[in-house]
């Protein structure tokens, strides 16, 4: 299975990789632990290939299912000064019983909660929302919320999803890779770490994109996350995914903010972005101008529903993709995955793809774009088959504490067996605490 994944990323057979441990470290029938360990192994092997390009022998490559499962559970395990940093789910987020089934409403951002209530004609009260949903068909609720600017998904079976126009649109590669410009080969900077001297501009939010940036930081990249003071964040996720990064604010609604971002792009090696398709493009930040501004740039783009099909521009999150695609289907009620596996796997695979693109740039040159989607990752997970359900195990030996501006953060250490060991040199930063410039 890992060989097929590595060929999807590189077109090559993988070098030796050892995946250890049982798959019974997480509950449920889907092979989440296998997906986790393979995603971790892919990123680790991609990092190792960068070291080998420098003439450094990193030794054996391995991934442990229990450590990988812990990493996929990271937002559940994070603590600040011994306490959870908040609830990742807003009061209105959740599964609601409709007249003919179930629908999930994603209300973690205030404007999404407002859209739900606007679509249903109720106040921001969970009981009122539940009552309104109960009187309508699940698909009707979904479409009304989406039309109002919100995020929702009706529960469907796997067969219904595969037979839908959106399901059929996901038949392409797990990772889409393409050249978007010419550029001379650019050797990697001198460093004992895989990504030492590499600059990563992180324009992502929620889990998948920030996880990709967190992985790249663990392998030595200078990762600068760009947010905006006026945009809401999910605080626990900011703490969990901020390890090893710096954080600055820019207001892209202004000419000054856009100009500053172009300045950062001019010296970046990798740009990660998880805006809905068209959002950054509407501001002029499309692939060709970025490649012209920084020949040899690696663009990594993530979204929820994929890059083709009727839902490609729709708002989406891991829990919604699970509902729509049949992964969370249950005869009586939804049965979601034990972790946000589509987010985490997509993030790890995005980091792997970024490192593969950097290796190719060093050897062949060119500006490159890679694209991944949560729904396509879900198709990959579904294709791994099923196993008897396990149970969540003790992850305590994969936890460490690091000081930060938030306080003492307990976090999952970075999985992946190699030398040097992937690790973060700093804790998560307060949003906007850094200057928007490279070190």
SULJO-V437910 format. One record per run of one state. SS is the DSSP state (H for helix, E for strand, - for the rest). FROM is the first residue (numbers start at 1). TO is the last residue. If there is no record, write none. Layout:
ss=(SS/SS)
from=(FROM/FROM)
to=(TO/TO)
This chain:
ss=(-/H/-/E/-/E/-/H/-/E/H/-/H/-/E/-/E/-/E/-/E/-/H/-/H/-/H/-/E/-/H/-/H/-/E/-/E/-/H/-/E/-/H/-/E/-/H/-/E/-/H/-/H/-/E/-/H/-/H/-/E/H/-/E/-/H/E/-/E/-/E/-)
from=(1/2/11/18/21/30/31/32/54/62/65/73/74/78/79/81/83/84/94/99/101/107/110/121/126/135/138/148/151/155/158/163/165/169/176/182/199/204/208/219/222/228/235/242/246/250/255/266/270/274/281/284/287/294/298/304/318/326/341/365/367/374/384/386/387/396/399/404/408/413/417/418)
to=(1/10/17/20/29/30/31/53/61/64/72/73/77/78/80/82/83/93/98/100/106/109/120/125/134/137/147/150/154/157/162/164/168/175/181/198/203/207/218/221/227/234/241/245/249/254/265/269/273/280/283/286/293/297/303/317/325/340/364/366/373/383/385/386/395/398/403/407/412/416/417/439)
